[in-house]
Amino acid sequence: MTTRVAAIDCGTNSIRLLVADLPDPAAGPTAPLVDVSRRMEIVRLGQGVDKTGRLAPEAIERTRVALADYAAEIEKLGAERVRMCATSASRDAENAADFRAMVEETLGVPPEVVTGDEEARLSFTGAVRGLPADAREPYLVVDIGGGSTEFVVGTRAGGVDAAISMDIGCVRMTERHLHGDPPGLDEIAAAQADIAVAVDRALEAVPGREAATLVGLAGSVTTVVAIARGLTEYDPERIHHARVSYDAVADVTADLLAKSRDERLAIPVMHPGRADVIGAGALVLRVIMERAGMDSVVASEHDILDGIAWSVQ
């Protein structure tokens, strides 16, 4: 018997909803979940957190509006269980209690402000179910978010071997370094150096250089892959499990960083809420591939959101 659940992932840049039917446990570990509804809104909850240490009132309000819409959708679709996980921005903020109170009032359940380690494990669970047979183990799964990037190494059968979260998300790196439109070469160099230090620490901790396959998650990765594939519209089915070379990622990254925000907005696959931070997200991916010695990345549309859903059963 299937169970209908709702999962909400509230990150630094976006808030996402998945309502899904989980398979009967008797169906075995390879049985997939079935999407009922999958939605995403850019709310930029982490606006200014790296500088101020606080969630901006307008960012909390944007998140409340999106969450109220999700709550109505969950009720309409009859989800039996709900789990909401809040990640980097709400871990870092001094006024996180204001955010938690808003969520409980709007959604009816409190948010779980997960640790970086738990965030990484949920991402891994969501990503590795259903990977194609040619994706050799062990996997290095990287989830490039707005405030942080999670690095996880493990196998399908054995699960997570090691995980670490680093503060090098696309919003954080943009706010910290990439101020020009387009950013100057000195700004890009500073961002790259900052990212490289964090990536090297992460790859030594997990250890990522021993992995056979790099799996990339979240909007920065899927957008870069969509551009590299020359898609004329964002198509999750064509992006999911697509493999893109390091050279293609490097070319896309250089092009994005050379463009203005308006030029990035004109790219057919670009979400309007991602145009100002995609250069930093692409740079994080490129540096990870370079420092890990990976010649390609496999994109996954299944990530922490799917991991949250699986965890509800």
DAUR-V602323 format. One line per field, one symbol per residue. burial: I if it has 24 or more other ideal C-beta (glycine too) atoms within 12 Angstrom, else O. A space follows every 10 residues. Layout:
burial: ???
This chain:
burial: OOIIIIIIII IIIIIIIIII IIOOOOOOOO OOIOIIIIII IIIIIIIIII OOOIIIOOII OIIIOIIIII IOIIOOIOIO IIIIIIIIII IIIOOIOIII OIIOOIIOIO IIIIOIOIII IIIIIIIIII IOOOIOOIII IIIIIIIIII IIIIIIOOII IIIIIIIIII IIIIIIIIOO OIIOOOIIOO IIOIIIOIII OIIOIIIIIO IIIIIIIIII IIIIIIIIIO IOOIOIOOII IIIIOIOIII OIIOIIIOIO IOOIOOIOII IOIIIIIIII IIIIIIIIII IIOIOIIIII IIIIIIIIII III
